[in-house]
Amino acid sequence: MDCSSKMQELRESTGMNRKEFCEFFEIPYRTVTDWELGNRHAPEYVLRLLEYYIRAESIRKEVGKNE
């Protein structure tokens, strides 16, 4: 799976839109946009860390609303 598809899949698995995802993970909006559009590639370790964290914490949009 390429970087852009993986990034979008990870974000969508949380149920968050791009803005919410960026705010939650403190990643600049432009960076995530470029990753998802394929203009830039996220380092593999970043994708692995995001995937691990999302799975381990079972992050869903509802969790973000309770903060």
All heavy atoms as TSV, in Angstrom:
chain	resi	resn	atom	element	x	y	z
A	1	MET	N	N	0.851	-1.177	0.000
A	1	MET	CA	C	0.000	0.000	0.000
A	1	MET	C	C	0.891	1.233	0.000
A	1	MET	O	O	1.876	1.297	0.738
A	1	MET	CB	C	-0.895	-0.030	1.246
A	1	MET	CG	C	-1.841	1.141	1.342
A	1	MET	SD	S	-2.946	1.075	2.761
A	1	MET	CE	C	-4.040	-0.218	2.252
A	2	ASP	N	N	0.550	2.190	-0.821
A	2	ASP	CA	C	1.372	3.391	-0.879
A	2	ASP	C	C	1.073	4.317	0.300
A	2	ASP	O	O	0.089	4.156	1.011
A	2	ASP	CB	C	1.206	4.106	-2.221
A	2	ASP	CG	C	-0.181	4.687	-2.440
A	2	ASP	OD1	O	-1.025	4.584	-1.541
A	2	ASP	OD2	O	-0.410	5.261	-3.518
A	3	CYS	N	N	1.935	5.278	0.483
A	3	CYS	CA	C	1.863	6.197	1.617
A	3	CYS	C	C	0.540	6.952	1.652
A	3	CYS	O	O	-0.086	7.055	2.705
A	3	CYS	CB	C	3.032	7.179	1.552
A	3	CYS	SG	S	2.958	8.488	2.773
A	4	SER	N	N	0.107	7.477	0.533
A	4	SER	CA	C	-1.115	8.289	0.533
A	4	SER	C	C	-2.336	7.460	0.905
A	4	SER	O	O	-3.180	7.905	1.688
A	4	SER	CB	C	-1.302	8.987	-0.818
A	4	SER	OG	O	-1.441	8.050	-1.857
A	5	SER	N	N	-2.419	6.253	0.382
A	5	SER	CA	C	-3.553	5.378	0.704
A	5	SER	C	C	-3.525	4.969	2.173
A	5	SER	O	O	-4.566	4.948	2.836
A	5	SER	CB	C	-3.527	4.119	-0.159
A	5	SER	OG	O	-3.640	4.449	-1.515
A	6	LYS	N	N	-2.352	4.653	2.673
A	6	LYS	CA	C	-2.210	4.235	4.067
A	6	LYS	C	C	-2.575	5.370	5.002
A	6	LYS	O	O	-3.275	5.173	6.003
A	6	LYS	CB	C	-0.776	3.758	4.331
A	6	LYS	CG	C	-0.553	3.245	5.711
A	6	LYS	CD	C	-1.339	1.971	5.931
A	6	LYS	CE	C	-1.027	1.369	7.288
A	6	LYS	NZ	N	-1.808	0.171	7.546
A	7	MET	N	N	-2.120	6.574	4.698
A	7	MET	CA	C	-2.412	7.726	5.542
A	7	MET	C	C	-3.909	7.990	5.588
A	7	MET	O	O	-4.482	8.209	6.662
A	7	MET	CB	C	-1.655	8.950	5.001
A	7	MET	CG	C	-1.669	10.138	5.901
A	7	MET	SD	S	-0.760	9.801	7.408
A	7	MET	CE	C	-1.798	10.629	8.552
A	8	GLN	N	N	-4.546	7.962	4.437
A	8	GLN	CA	C	-5.990	8.201	4.379
A	8	GLN	C	C	-6.746	7.092	5.114
A	8	GLN	O	O	-7.701	7.368	5.834
A	8	GLN	CB	C	-6.455	8.300	2.930
A	8	GLN	CG	C	-7.888	8.764	2.819
A	8	GLN	CD	C	-8.246	9.159	1.398
A	8	GLN	OE1	O	-7.417	9.122	0.502
A	8	GLN	NE2	N	-9.481	9.541	1.204
A	9	GLU	N	N	-6.306	5.853	4.957
A	9	GLU	CA	C	-6.947	4.728	5.649
A	9	GLU	C	C	-6.844	4.895	7.170
A	9	GLU	O	O	-7.822	4.674	7.892
A	9	GLU	CB	C	-6.294	3.418	5.236
A	9	GLU	CG	C	-6.833	2.211	5.965
A	9	GLU	CD	C	-6.018	0.969	5.664
A	9	GLU	OE1	O	-5.957	0.565	4.490
A	9	GLU	OE2	O	-5.429	0.418	6.610
A	10	LEU	N	N	-5.671	5.279	7.644
A	10	LEU	CA	C	-5.489	5.492	9.079
A	10	LEU	C	C	-6.403	6.596	9.593
A	10	LEU	O	O	-7.055	6.439	10.631
A	10	LEU	CB	C	-4.033	5.837	9.387
A	10	LEU	CG	C	-3.024	4.710	9.254
A	10	LEU	CD1	C	-1.601	5.251	9.388
A	10	LEU	CD2	C	-3.286	3.635	10.292
A	11	ARG	N	N	-6.440	7.694	8.882
A	11	ARG	CA	C	-7.294	8.813	9.313
A	11	ARG	C	C	-8.757	8.408	9.321
A	11	ARG	O	O	-9.485	8.656	10.283
A	11	ARG	CB	C	-7.084	10.033	8.409
A	11	ARG	CG	C	-7.948	11.222	8.829
A	11	ARG	CD	C	-7.735	12.424	7.948
A	11	ARG	NE	N	-7.961	12.182	6.540
A	11	ARG	CZ	C	-9.161	12.113	5.968
A	11	ARG	NH1	N	-10.257	12.218	6.678
A	11	ARG	NH2	N	-9.272	11.915	4.660
A	12	GLU	N	N	-9.200	7.758	8.258
A	12	GLU	CA	C	-10.597	7.365	8.165
A	12	GLU	C	C	-10.970	6.334	9.220
A	12	GLU	O	O	-12.116	6.291	9.671
A	12	GLU	CB	C	-10.908	6.852	6.765
A	12	GLU	CG	C	-10.904	7.966	5.737
A	12	GLU	CD	C	-11.054	7.494	4.308
A	12	GLU	OE1	O	-11.005	6.266	4.062
A	12	GLU	OE2	O	-11.219	8.355	3.428
A	13	SER	N	N	-10.017	5.515	9.652
A	13	SER	CA	C	-10.300	4.514	10.677
A	13	SER	C	C	-10.646	5.164	12.015
A	13	SER	O	O	-11.275	4.531	12.866
A	13	SER	CB	C	-9.122	3.555	10.846
A	13	SER	OG	O	-8.053	4.172	11.526
A	14	THR	N	N	-10.227	6.400	12.201
A	14	THR	CA	C	-10.536	7.117	13.441
A	14	THR	C	C	-11.904	7.780	13.377
A	14	THR	O	O	-12.442	8.186	14.398
A	14	THR	CB	C	-9.490	8.209	13.739
A	14	THR	OG1	O	-9.565	9.223	12.742
A	14	THR	CG2	C	-8.094	7.642	13.838
A	15	GLY	N	N	-12.449	7.925	12.170
A	15	GLY	CA	C	-13.718	8.624	12.002
A	15	GLY	C	C	-13.570	10.136	12.034
A	15	GLY	O	O	-14.553	10.859	12.077
A	16	MET	N	N	-12.334	10.598	12.015
A	16	MET	CA	C	-12.073	12.042	12.063
A	16	MET	C	C	-11.889	12.591	10.657
A	16	MET	O	O	-11.428	11.878	9.772
A	16	MET	CB	C	-10.791	12.328	12.846
A	16	MET	CG	C	-10.809	11.946	14.286
A	16	MET	SD	S	-9.208	12.354	15.042
A	16	MET	CE	C	-9.298	11.393	16.533
A	17	ASN	N	N	-12.235	13.876	10.493
A	17	ASN	CA	C	-11.881	14.520	9.237
A	17	ASN	C	C	-10.419	14.952	9.347
A	17	ASN	O	O	-9.782	14.775	10.397
A	17	ASN	CB	C	-12.819	15.694	8.911
A	17	ASN	CG	C	-12.756	16.819	9.922
A	17	ASN	OD1	O	-11.719	17.115	10.500
A	17	ASN	ND2	N	-13.893	17.472	10.153
A	18	ARG	N	N	-9.888	15.499	8.292
A	18	ARG	CA	C	-8.456	15.831	8.271
A	18	ARG	C	C	-8.091	16.848	9.350
A	18	ARG	O	O	-7.079	16.715	10.027
A	18	ARG	CB	C	-8.066	16.344	6.890
A	18	ARG	CG	C	-6.583	16.323	6.656
A	18	ARG	CD	C	-6.222	16.723	5.244
A	18	ARG	NE	N	-6.646	15.703	4.308
A	18	ARG	CZ	C	-6.944	15.944	3.030
A	18	ARG	NH1	N	-6.860	17.157	2.540
A	18	ARG	NH2	N	-7.320	14.964	2.237
A	19	LYS	N	N	-8.934	17.854	9.524
A	19	LYS	CA	C	-8.651	18.896	10.510
A	19	LYS	C	C	-8.617	18.317	11.922
A	19	LYS	O	O	-7.699	18.602	12.699
A	19	LYS	CB	C	-9.700	19.999	10.429
A	19	LYS	CG	C	-9.449	21.141	11.366
A	19	LYS	CD	C	-10.486	22.227	11.230
A	19	LYS	CE	C	-10.126	23.365	12.170
A	19	LYS	NZ	N	-11.278	23.979	12.767
A	20	GLU	N	N	-9.591	17.503	12.261
A	20	GLU	CA	C	-9.641	16.891	13.590
A	20	GLU	C	C	-8.437	15.985	13.827
A	20	GLU	O	O	-7.842	15.995	14.906
A	20	GLU	CB	C	-10.929	16.076	13.746
A	20	GLU	CG	C	-12.179	16.924	13.737
A	20	GLU	CD	C	-13.437	16.105	13.536
A	20	GLU	OE1	O	-13.379	15.017	12.919
A	20	GLU	OE2	O	-14.501	16.573	13.997
A	21	PHE	N	N	-8.093	15.200	12.809
A	21	PHE	CA	C	-6.952	14.293	12.901
A	21	PHE	C	C	-5.670	15.079	13.159
A	21	PHE	O	O	-4.879	14.719	14.037
A	21	PHE	CB	C	-6.842	13.493	11.594
A	21	PHE	CG	C	-5.801	12.421	11.601
A	21	PHE	CD1	C	-6.091	11.159	12.084
A	21	PHE	CD2	C	-4.531	12.653	11.095
A	21	PHE	CE1	C	-5.137	10.145	12.078
A	21	PHE	CE2	C	-3.564	11.656	11.074
A	21	PHE	CZ	C	-3.875	10.400	11.571
A	22	CYS	N	N	-5.472	16.149	12.420
A	22	CYS	CA	C	-4.272	16.976	12.572
A	22	CYS	C	C	-4.195	17.600	13.958
A	22	CYS	O	O	-3.138	17.623	14.584
A	22	CYS	CB	C	-4.237	18.062	11.507
A	22	CYS	SG	S	-4.000	17.410	9.845
A	23	GLU	N	N	-5.320	18.095	14.441
A	23	GLU	CA	C	-5.336	18.701	15.767
A	23	GLU	C	C	-5.064	17.656	16.849
A	23	GLU	O	O	-4.299	17.907	17.778
A	23	GLU	CB	C	-6.678	19.389	16.026
A	23	GLU	CG	C	-6.849	20.647	15.208
A	23	GLU	CD	C	-8.238	21.268	15.314
A	23	GLU	OE1	O	-9.132	20.658	15.970
A	23	GLU	OE2	O	-8.428	22.343	14.741
A	24	PHE	N	N	-5.657	16.484	16.723
A	24	PHE	CA	C	-5.484	15.434	17.722
A	24	PHE	C	C	-4.031	14.980	17.801
A	24	PHE	O	O	-3.473	14.831	18.881
A	24	PHE	CB	C	-6.390	14.242	17.405
A	24	PHE	CG	C	-6.360	13.164	18.452
A	24	PHE	CD1	C	-7.201	13.242	19.554
A	24	PHE	CD2	C	-5.490	12.092	18.350
A	24	PHE	CE1	C	-7.172	12.264	20.532
A	24	PHE	CE2	C	-5.449	11.105	19.318
A	24	PHE	CZ	C	-6.292	11.190	20.416
A	25	PHE	N	N	-3.409	14.744	16.641
A	25	PHE	CA	C	-2.039	14.243	16.608
A	25	PHE	C	C	-0.986	15.344	16.520
A	25	PHE	O	O	0.211	15.057	16.492
A	25	PHE	CB	C	-1.854	13.258	15.444
A	25	PHE	CG	C	-2.509	11.935	15.710
A	25	PHE	CD1	C	-3.710	11.613	15.106
A	25	PHE	CD2	C	-1.942	11.021	16.576
A	25	PHE	CE1	C	-4.331	10.401	15.356
A	25	PHE	CE2	C	-2.543	9.804	16.839
A	25	PHE	CZ	C	-3.746	9.492	16.229
A	26	GLU	N	N	-1.434	16.590	16.469
A	26	GLU	CA	C	-0.535	17.738	16.397
A	26	GLU	C	C	0.416	17.649	15.210
A	26	GLU	O	O	1.624	17.867	15.315
A	26	GLU	CB	C	0.228	17.905	17.716
A	26	GLU	CG	C	-0.695	18.171	18.885
A	26	GLU	CD	C	0.035	18.372	20.201
A	26	GLU	OE1	O	1.274	18.523	20.202
A	26	GLU	OE2	O	-0.647	18.374	21.240
A	27	ILE	N	N	-0.169	17.317	14.067
A	27	ILE	CA	C	0.564	17.278	12.797
A	27	ILE	C	C	0.016	18.425	11.956
A	27	ILE	O	O	-1.205	18.577	11.856
A	27	ILE	CB	C	0.350	15.942	12.056
A	27	ILE	CG1	C	0.777	14.762	12.922
A	27	ILE	CG2	C	1.111	15.942	10.725
A	27	ILE	CD1	C	0.388	13.414	12.341
A	28	PRO	N	N	0.867	19.231	11.340
A	28	PRO	CA	C	0.358	20.326	10.518
A	28	PRO	C	C	-0.606	19.837	9.427
A	28	PRO	O	O	-0.374	18.810	8.785
A	28	PRO	CB	C	1.621	20.930	9.893
A	28	PRO	CG	C	2.715	20.562	10.843
A	28	PRO	CD	C	2.336	19.209	11.372
A	29	TYR	N	N	-1.687	20.597	9.244
A	29	TYR	CA	C	-2.723	20.254	8.263
A	29	TYR	C	C	-2.119	20.085	6.871
A	29	TYR	O	O	-2.433	19.147	6.153
A	29	TYR	CB	C	-3.801	21.345	8.259
A	29	TYR	CG	C	-4.939	21.062	7.331
A	29	TYR	CD1	C	-6.011	20.287	7.733
A	29	TYR	CD2	C	-4.955	21.586	6.034
A	29	TYR	CE1	C	-7.076	20.018	6.893
A	29	TYR	CE2	C	-6.002	21.325	5.177
A	29	TYR	CZ	C	-7.065	20.543	5.613
A	29	TYR	OH	O	-8.113	20.278	4.760
A	30	ARG	N	N	-1.261	20.999	6.493
A	30	ARG	CA	C	-0.650	20.950	5.161
A	30	ARG	C	C	0.173	19.675	4.960
A	30	ARG	O	O	0.195	19.095	3.878
A	30	ARG	CB	C	0.217	22.202	4.954
A	30	ARG	CG	C	0.895	22.310	3.621
A	30	ARG	CD	C	-0.155	22.492	2.524
A	30	ARG	NE	N	0.466	22.568	1.240
A	30	ARG	CZ	C	0.484	23.650	0.480
A	30	ARG	NH1	N	-0.107	24.740	0.878
A	30	ARG	NH2	N	1.076	23.628	-0.681
A	31	THR	N	N	0.837	19.227	6.013
A	31	THR	CA	C	1.647	18.012	5.937
A	31	THR	C	C	0.778	16.800	5.654
A	31	THR	O	O	1.063	16.018	4.741
A	31	THR	CB	C	2.434	17.814	7.250
A	31	THR	OG1	O	3.300	18.934	7.440
A	31	THR	CG2	C	3.253	16.541	7.218
A	32	VAL	N	N	-0.296	16.640	6.418
A	32	VAL	CA	C	-1.193	15.498	6.209
A	32	VAL	C	C	-1.848	15.578	4.836
A	32	VAL	O	O	-1.976	14.565	4.139
A	32	VAL	CB	C	-2.255	15.409	7.332
A	32	VAL	CG1	C	-3.287	14.332	7.033
A	32	VAL	CG2	C	-1.585	15.139	8.676
A	33	THR	N	N	-2.228	16.765	4.420
A	33	THR	CA	C	-2.819	16.946	3.091
A	33	THR	C	C	-1.840	16.500	2.010
A	33	THR	O	O	-2.219	15.753	1.104
A	33	THR	CB	C	-3.221	18.423	2.872
A	33	THR	OG1	O	-4.174	18.793	3.866
A	33	THR	CG2	C	-3.812	18.636	1.496
A	34	ASP	N	N	-0.604	16.931	2.117
A	34	ASP	CA	C	0.415	16.534	1.134
A	34	ASP	C	C	0.648	15.027	1.152
A	34	ASP	O	O	0.831	14.412	0.102
A	34	ASP	CB	C	1.732	17.273	1.383
A	34	ASP	CG	C	1.703	18.709	0.884
A	34	ASP	OD1	O	0.778	19.068	0.122
A	34	ASP	OD2	O	2.611	19.475	1.257
A	35	TRP	N	N	0.644	14.427	2.337
A	35	TRP	CA	C	0.807	12.972	2.429
A	35	TRP	C	C	-0.349	12.259	1.739
A	35	TRP	O	O	-0.153	11.314	0.996
A	35	TRP	CB	C	0.875	12.522	3.884
A	35	TRP	CG	C	2.151	12.867	4.600
A	35	TRP	CD1	C	3.325	13.281	4.037
A	35	TRP	CD2	C	2.368	12.833	6.004
A	35	TRP	NE1	N	4.265	13.507	5.024
A	35	TRP	CE2	C	3.700	13.232	6.242
A	35	TRP	CE3	C	1.574	12.512	7.099
A	35	TRP	CZ2	C	4.250	13.303	7.514
A	35	TRP	CZ3	C	2.112	12.577	8.361
A	35	TRP	CH2	C	3.441	12.973	8.572
A	36	GLU	N	N	-1.576	12.713	2.000
A	36	GLU	CA	C	-2.746	12.048	1.425
A	36	GLU	C	C	-2.850	12.257	-0.083
A	36	GLU	O	O	-3.345	11.391	-0.793
A	36	GLU	CB	C	-4.026	12.515	2.112
A	36	GLU	CG	C	-4.172	11.953	3.506
A	36	GLU	CD	C	-5.527	12.227	4.119
A	36	GLU	OE1	O	-6.436	12.740	3.430
A	36	GLU	OE2	O	-5.691	11.910	5.317
A	37	LEU	N	N	-2.397	13.390	-0.565
A	37	LEU	CA	C	-2.457	13.669	-2.008
A	37	LEU	C	C	-1.270	13.070	-2.767
A	37	LEU	O	O	-1.236	13.098	-3.988
A	37	LEU	CB	C	-2.522	15.179	-2.256
A	37	LEU	CG	C	-3.790	15.875	-1.771
A	37	LEU	CD1	C	-3.676	17.380	-1.981
A	37	LEU	CD2	C	-5.022	15.321	-2.469
A	38	GLY	N	N	-0.300	12.559	-2.039
A	38	GLY	CA	C	0.869	11.956	-2.676
A	38	GLY	C	C	1.921	12.963	-3.099
A	38	GLY	O	O	2.859	12.614	-3.817
A	39	ASN	N	N	1.783	14.217	-2.645
A	39	ASN	CA	C	2.786	15.231	-2.973
A	39	ASN	C	C	4.070	15.028	-2.179
A	39	ASN	O	O	5.144	15.411	-2.624
A	39	ASN	CB	C	2.243	16.638	-2.691
A	39	ASN	CG	C	1.057	16.963	-3.573
A	39	ASN	OD1	O	0.933	16.448	-4.673
A	39	ASN	ND2	N	0.168	17.802	-3.077
A	40	ARG	N	N	3.934	14.460	-0.991
A	40	ARG	CA	C	5.068	14.126	-0.132
A	40	ARG	C	C	4.794	12.759	0.466
A	40	ARG	O	O	3.652	12.303	0.498
A	40	ARG	CB	C	5.211	15.156	1.001
A	40	ARG	CG	C	5.608	16.518	0.506
A	40	ARG	CD	C	5.600	17.588	1.593
A	40	ARG	NE	N	6.244	17.152	2.835
A	40	ARG	CZ	C	6.039	17.767	4.006
A	40	ARG	NH1	N	5.229	18.795	4.097
A	40	ARG	NH2	N	6.652	17.343	5.087
A	41	HIS	N	N	5.826	12.126	0.973
A	41	HIS	CA	C	5.672	10.803	1.566
A	41	HIS	C	C	6.034	10.848	3.037
A	41	HIS	O	O	7.101	11.343	3.398
A	41	HIS	CB	C	6.550	9.778	0.854
A	41	HIS	CG	C	6.208	9.643	-0.592
A	41	HIS	ND1	N	5.082	8.998	-1.028
A	41	HIS	CD2	C	6.831	10.101	-1.698
A	41	HIS	CE1	C	5.029	9.052	-2.342
A	41	HIS	NE2	N	6.087	9.721	-2.783
A	42	ALA	N	N	5.125	10.323	3.855
A	42	ALA	CA	C	5.402	10.228	5.288
A	42	ALA	C	C	6.461	9.161	5.503
A	42	ALA	O	O	6.452	8.130	4.832
A	42	ALA	CB	C	4.128	9.852	6.032
A	43	PRO	N	N	7.361	9.398	6.442
A	43	PRO	CA	C	8.331	8.352	6.758
A	43	PRO	C	C	7.596	7.092	7.222
A	43	PRO	O	O	6.565	7.177	7.898
A	43	PRO	CB	C	9.151	8.961	7.898
A	43	PRO	CG	C	8.950	10.435	7.786
A	43	PRO	CD	C	7.576	10.606	7.228
A	44	GLU	N	N	8.121	5.941	6.879
A	44	GLU	CA	C	7.483	4.676	7.230
A	44	GLU	C	C	7.268	4.550	8.736
A	44	GLU	O	O	6.244	4.055	9.185
A	44	GLU	CB	C	8.326	3.508	6.706
A	44	GLU	CG	C	7.681	2.163	6.919
A	44	GLU	CD	C	6.366	1.976	6.176
A	44	GLU	OE1	O	6.219	2.519	5.071
A	44	GLU	OE2	O	5.489	1.272	6.722
A	45	TYR	N	N	8.227	5.028	9.524
A	45	TYR	CA	C	8.080	4.912	10.972
A	45	TYR	C	C	6.909	5.742	11.492
A	45	TYR	O	O	6.261	5.360	12.469
A	45	TYR	CB	C	9.377	5.283	11.707
A	45	TYR	CG	C	9.693	6.758	11.743
A	45	TYR	CD1	C	9.255	7.556	12.789
A	45	TYR	CD2	C	10.446	7.357	10.733
A	45	TYR	CE1	C	9.543	8.904	12.830
A	45	TYR	CE2	C	10.740	8.705	10.761
A	45	TYR	CZ	C	10.286	9.479	11.813
A	45	TYR	OH	O	10.568	10.817	11.843
A	46	VAL	N	N	6.603	6.858	10.851
A	46	VAL	CA	C	5.474	7.686	11.263
A	46	VAL	C	C	4.167	6.930	11.021
A	46	VAL	O	O	3.283	6.907	11.880
A	46	VAL	CB	C	5.465	9.047	10.521
A	46	VAL	CG1	C	4.171	9.802	10.777
A	46	VAL	CG2	C	6.664	9.882	10.935
A	47	LEU	N	N	4.050	6.306	9.863
A	47	LEU	CA	C	2.853	5.521	9.567
A	47	LEU	C	C	2.698	4.373	10.564
A	47	LEU	O	O	1.585	4.111	11.045
A	47	LEU	CB	C	2.907	4.985	8.138
A	47	LEU	CG	C	2.891	6.034	7.034
A	47	LEU	CD1	C	3.095	5.377	5.671
A	47	LEU	CD2	C	1.603	6.832	7.059
A	48	ARG	N	N	3.796	3.702	10.884
A	48	ARG	CA	C	3.739	2.591	11.842
A	48	ARG	C	C	3.345	3.079	13.233
A	48	ARG	O	O	2.544	2.449	13.922
A	48	ARG	CB	C	5.075	1.849	11.913
A	48	ARG	CG	C	5.335	0.964	10.712
A	48	ARG	CD	C	6.483	-0.010	10.946
A	48	ARG	NE	N	7.691	0.616	11.466
A	48	ARG	CZ	C	8.710	1.022	10.730
A	48	ARG	NH1	N	8.683	0.881	9.421
A	48	ARG	NH2	N	9.774	1.575	11.288
A	49	LEU	N	N	3.909	4.203	13.657
A	49	LEU	CA	C	3.572	4.748	14.974
A	49	LEU	C	C	2.113	5.187	15.052
A	49	LEU	O	O	1.432	4.923	16.050
A	49	LEU	CB	C	4.486	5.927	15.317
A	49	LEU	CG	C	5.910	5.588	15.705
A	49	LEU	CD1	C	6.758	6.857	15.795
A	49	LEU	CD2	C	5.951	4.836	17.016
A	50	LEU	N	N	1.635	5.849	14.006
A	50	LEU	CA	C	0.233	6.255	13.985
A	50	LEU	C	C	-0.685	5.034	14.036
A	50	LEU	O	O	-1.660	5.006	14.802
A	50	LEU	CB	C	-0.080	7.093	12.742
A	50	LEU	CG	C	0.433	8.523	12.750
A	50	LEU	CD1	C	0.276	9.139	11.362
A	50	LEU	CD2	C	-0.306	9.358	13.784
A	51	GLU	N	N	-0.360	4.030	13.232
A	51	GLU	CA	C	-1.179	2.817	13.207
A	51	GLU	C	C	-1.188	2.136	14.575
A	51	GLU	O	O	-2.234	1.731	15.074
A	51	GLU	CB	C	-0.667	1.857	12.143
A	51	GLU	CG	C	-1.499	0.611	12.010
A	51	GLU	CD	C	-1.072	-0.260	10.846
A	51	GLU	OE1	O	0.067	-0.128	10.361
A	51	GLU	OE2	O	-1.894	-1.082	10.418
A	52	TYR	N	N	-0.030	2.026	15.182
A	52	TYR	CA	C	0.068	1.403	16.500
A	52	TYR	C	C	-0.755	2.172	17.526
A	52	TYR	O	O	-1.523	1.596	18.290
A	52	TYR	CB	C	1.541	1.337	16.943
A	52	TYR	CG	C	1.702	0.809	18.341
A	52	TYR	CD1	C	1.656	-0.562	18.596
A	52	TYR	CD2	C	1.873	1.678	19.413
A	52	TYR	CE1	C	1.783	-1.044	19.882
A	52	TYR	CE2	C	1.995	1.199	20.705
A	52	TYR	CZ	C	1.949	-0.152	20.939
A	52	TYR	OH	O	2.067	-0.624	22.208
A	53	TYR	N	N	-0.601	3.477	17.552
A	53	TYR	CA	C	-1.296	4.306	18.530
A	53	TYR	C	C	-2.810	4.231	18.335
A	53	TYR	O	O	-3.556	4.083	19.307
A	53	TYR	CB	C	-0.810	5.756	18.423
A	53	TYR	CG	C	-1.308	6.625	19.548
A	53	TYR	CD1	C	-0.611	6.692	20.750
A	53	TYR	CD2	C	-2.472	7.372	19.418
A	53	TYR	CE1	C	-1.070	7.484	21.790
A	53	TYR	CE2	C	-2.935	8.160	20.455
A	53	TYR	CZ	C	-2.230	8.215	21.637
A	53	TYR	OH	O	-2.696	8.994	22.672
A	54	ILE	N	N	-3.254	4.319	17.087
A	54	ILE	CA	C	-4.693	4.264	16.805
A	54	ILE	C	C	-5.275	2.928	17.247
A	54	ILE	O	O	-6.335	2.877	17.882
A	54	ILE	CB	C	-4.961	4.532	15.306
A	54	ILE	CG1	C	-4.672	5.999	14.987
A	54	ILE	CG2	C	-6.393	4.159	14.926
A	54	ILE	CD1	C	-4.579	6.312	13.503
A	55	ARG	N	N	-4.580	1.846	16.947
A	55	ARG	CA	C	-5.070	0.521	17.355
A	55	ARG	C	C	-5.014	0.342	18.869
A	55	ARG	O	O	-5.949	-0.162	19.478
A	55	ARG	CB	C	-4.262	-0.577	16.678
A	55	ARG	CG	C	-4.590	-0.723	15.227
A	55	ARG	CD	C	-3.854	-1.884	14.630
A	55	ARG	NE	N	-4.147	-1.959	13.201
A	55	ARG	CZ	C	-3.690	-2.903	12.424
A	55	ARG	NH1	N	-2.913	-3.854	12.912
A	55	ARG	NH2	N	-3.996	-2.921	11.144
A	56	ALA	N	N	-3.911	0.718	19.479
A	56	ALA	CA	C	-3.733	0.521	20.920
A	56	ALA	C	C	-4.732	1.336	21.735
A	56	ALA	O	O	-5.236	0.874	22.751
A	56	ALA	CB	C	-2.307	0.873	21.329
A	57	GLU	N	N	-4.998	2.526	21.289
A	57	GLU	CA	C	-5.902	3.413	22.028
A	57	GLU	C	C	-7.341	3.341	21.534
A	57	GLU	O	O	-8.210	3.985	22.108
A	57	GLU	CB	C	-5.401	4.863	21.945
A	57	GLU	CG	C	-4.034	5.080	22.542
A	57	GLU	CD	C	-4.001	4.835	24.041
A	57	GLU	OE1	O	-5.000	5.125	24.715
A	57	GLU	OE2	O	-2.964	4.349	24.521
A	58	SER	N	N	-7.564	2.581	20.461
A	58	SER	CA	C	-8.905	2.482	19.856
A	58	SER	C	C	-9.522	3.865	19.671
A	58	SER	O	O	-10.635	4.140	20.096
A	58	SER	CB	C	-9.817	1.603	20.705
A	58	SER	OG	O	-9.311	0.304	20.789
A	59	ILE	N	N	-8.741	4.736	19.059
A	59	ILE	CA	C	-9.169	6.121	18.864
A	59	ILE	C	C	-10.320	6.171	17.880
A	59	ILE	O	O	-10.248	5.647	16.773
A	59	ILE	CB	C	-8.008	6.995	18.361
A	59	ILE	CG1	C	-6.929	7.056	19.413
A	59	ILE	CG2	C	-8.484	8.394	18.001
A	59	ILE	CD1	C	-5.670	7.726	18.953
A	60	ARG	N	N	-11.370	6.809	18.295
A	60	ARG	CA	C	-12.531	7.059	17.454
A	60	ARG	C	C	-12.937	8.507	17.657
A	60	ARG	O	O	-12.596	9.127	18.658
A	60	ARG	CB	C	-13.702	6.143	17.830
A	60	ARG	CG	C	-13.424	4.676	17.653
A	60	ARG	CD	C	-13.379	4.332	16.151
A	60	ARG	NE	N	-13.114	2.913	15.960
A	60	ARG	CZ	C	-11.937	2.424	15.614
A	60	ARG	NH1	N	-10.913	3.205	15.447
A	60	ARG	NH2	N	-11.782	1.135	15.430
A	61	LYS	N	N	-13.718	9.035	16.762
A	61	LYS	CA	C	-14.133	10.421	16.830
A	61	LYS	C	C	-14.819	10.740	18.157
A	61	LYS	O	O	-14.640	11.805	18.719
A	61	LYS	CB	C	-15.058	10.742	15.667
A	61	LYS	CG	C	-15.343	12.206	15.499
A	61	LYS	CD	C	-16.093	12.478	14.233
A	61	LYS	CE	C	-16.285	13.943	14.033
A	61	LYS	NZ	N	-16.956	14.233	12.788
A	62	GLU	N	N	-15.584	9.816	18.709
A	62	GLU	CA	C	-16.295	10.051	19.963
A	62	GLU	C	C	-15.332	10.339	21.115
A	62	GLU	O	O	-15.626	11.119	21.994
A	62	GLU	CB	C	-17.159	8.839	20.329
A	62	GLU	CG	C	-18.261	8.541	19.331
A	62	GLU	CD	C	-17.768	7.775	18.118
A	62	GLU	OE1	O	-16.944	6.843	18.257
A	62	GLU	OE2	O	-18.191	8.120	16.996
A	63	VAL	N	N	-14.152	9.697	21.108
A	63	VAL	CA	C	-13.164	9.903	22.165
A	63	VAL	C	C	-12.719	11.358	22.168
A	63	VAL	O	O	-12.615	11.982	23.215
A	63	VAL	CB	C	-11.949	8.965	21.984
A	63	VAL	CG1	C	-10.858	9.298	22.976
A	63	VAL	CG2	C	-12.385	7.523	22.123
A	64	GLY	N	N	-12.474	11.917	20.996
A	64	GLY	CA	C	-12.030	13.303	20.889
A	64	GLY	C	C	-13.051	14.292	21.415
A	64	GLY	O	O	-12.709	15.346	21.924
A	65	LYS	N	N	-14.331	13.958	21.326
A	65	LYS	CA	C	-15.376	14.858	21.807
A	65	LYS	C	C	-15.406	14.948	23.327
A	65	LYS	O	O	-15.848	15.923	23.883
A	65	LYS	CB	C	-16.750	14.380	21.310
A	65	LYS	CG	C	-16.959	14.572	19.840
A	65	LYS	CD	C	-18.340	14.105	19.445
A	65	LYS	CE	C	-18.558	14.336	17.966
A	65	LYS	NZ	N	-19.880	13.869	17.548
A	66	ASN	N	N	-14.922	13.901	24.002
A	66	ASN	CA	C	-14.962	13.871	25.464
A	66	ASN	C	C	-13.817	14.636	26.107
A	66	ASN	O	O	-13.782	14.771	27.311
A	66	ASN	CB	C	-14.943	12.411	25.968
A	66	ASN	CG	C	-16.193	11.665	25.559
A	66	ASN	OD1	O	-17.252	12.263	25.404
A	66	ASN	ND2	N	-16.079	10.372	25.377
A	67	GLU	N	N	-12.881	15.091	25.323
A	67	GLU	CA	C	-11.735	15.809	25.888
A	67	GLU	C	C	-12.054	17.251	26.132
A	67	GLU	O	O	-12.811	17.880	25.541
A	67	GLU	CB	C	-10.531	15.697	24.944
A	67	GLU	CG	C	-10.036	14.283	24.899
A	67	GLU	CD	C	-8.817	14.154	23.985
A	67	GLU	OE1	O	-8.297	15.173	23.502
A	67	GLU	OE2	O	-8.398	13.033	23.763
